[in-house]
């Protein structure tokens, strides 16, 4: 049976060049980078070369990059330091953030360590910047703003410069979960001075189990894990050298062709939108995902005019892999916490699916998906 993968916002396939780079590191650079002998120093050299390479992509210094096991760990490390190390007493976030941000924030609130405020979300899932400024203006407490640059479910792009300006105006720190940005967009942190960002390699055709956190120069990093003082004391645990080499290779390849890939994938997304509207005139798109100027070119969140909790599984049985929006995920019947914030109850009952594309997606695969959707409808 033909299989089409349209769930690239969840994870992406490894590319052969990344596999080869990791294979070489596994076989030939197996030393512990903390060891002082030649075998260990070889691994250490790979580690620091990768750190320098990654940092150069964002116009920052290598000492500002901490390798982690994931974007989730990177977000947790940043939030932990905000509360435990930087004196943050209030966090402003939104209810449509990834749970890797929401759950740590909720934890610190329950512990009585912070005041947690949520910025309003508009009718298409946009962050209400006027409300954000109101929140920033109404307290003198040390504040961290945590808002993702691209929402992982609806693809909305945050007006990042406006948020940077507001945080500067009110002397707040700015953390952004940039997992859906890294490898898909150029991000110059000198031009857009965000204090903390995160990445996960498997979102841009790298391996799972490796990511990084960026801490702007001047912010010391207290570890959450103790026992080895690796990563310059910021993260105890022997570094995953093959994974880090894979991350570096995948990021290099992604950014080498980022404009060409952007144009190609955006064209596929526009074609898919146009054909869906022909196929189902009553179809709707959640958030701003149908507006290529305001959303990620890789994500489209579709609301079908049907109530079918099995639609994802039926598509899967026909060979099309996608994710759910307002319906179930992994067998659960829970409404997406993102869609719940701006869809009314009737809209939430309709079947929403997230389609997400990569540079390996083809027009033929889009046509195949449209054919299977037509069969099911």
C-alpha positions, 0 to 999 in steps of 0.5 A: 500500500502506498504511504504518504507522510504529512506529519512533519511538525511532529517529526521528520525523516532522517536524511542519508547524509545525516545518517552517514555523519552519525555512523562515522561518529559512532564508529570512529569517535566513541571516546568520552569527550570528558576524558583527557586521552587522545580518544576522548579529545577527538570526541571533544573536538567534534563536540566543540566544532559542532557547538561553534558551527551551530552558534554561527548559524544564529550569529551568537558565540559558542559559549551561548549554546548548551546541547540537550536531549530535546527541545522539551529539556531545553525549555525546562532548563531555561524556565528552571533558570529563570525561576531559580537563577534569574529572580523571575517572580512572574511568567507571562505566557499563553494557553496555546503554548506547547506543554513543554512550556505550559506544564513547567510554568504551572508547576512553578505556580503551584509551588508558589514560586511565580505568578503565572499570567496568560496573555489573551488569544484572538479569534484566529489564535493570534497573541493579543499584543495590546493585552501583553503590554497591559500585563507587562505594565501592571507589575514591577515584578521581575518578569519572563515572557514565554511565547513560541515563534511558530505555534506547532499546531496551527502554524501562527507566526508570532510578531517577534520584533514587536514582542522583543520591543515590548520586553525591552520597554518593560525590562522583561526577559523573553524566552521563545520555544523556536522548535518549529522555526530552527532549520526552516527560517533564518534566525539572526539573534543579533538582529532579533535579540531574544534572550533564550531559544530552543531547538530539537534536531528531529524537527529538521531531518536530524536525529531524535534525542538531541537539541539545544538551548541558547542562553544569551551571553551574560546569563549563567546556567544552573544545571537541573541534572547533577553528577558530572559538570558537562556542558561547562557545568550547565548539564551533567551527562555525557554528551551524545556525540553522534546525535550532536554531529547529526544535529549539526549536519542536519542544520547545515543542510537545512539552512544551505537551501532554506530559501529554495525549500521554503519556496517549494514547500509553500507552493505545495501548501498553497496548492493543497489549500486551493484543491481542498477548497474545490473539493470541500467548499465549506472547509475552514482552516484553523488559526492563520494557517491558510495565510502563508504570510502569517503562518509557517509554510510547513503547517496547515490545520484543516477543519472539515465540515463533518463530525468524525472522530475516526477520520484520522484513523481512516486516513491512516488505513488508506496510507496517509499519516497526519495529526489531529487538531480538535479530535483525538490523539493517540486514542484520546478524545480530548480536544486540542488545548490550542484549538479550545482557546479560540474555537467555539463549542460547535467548531470544536466538535468538527473534525480538525486535522493538522497536515505538515509538509517537508522538502521531501513532500511531493505534489503526487503525495498531495494529490494522493491525499486529496483522493483519499480525503474525497473517498472518505467524505 
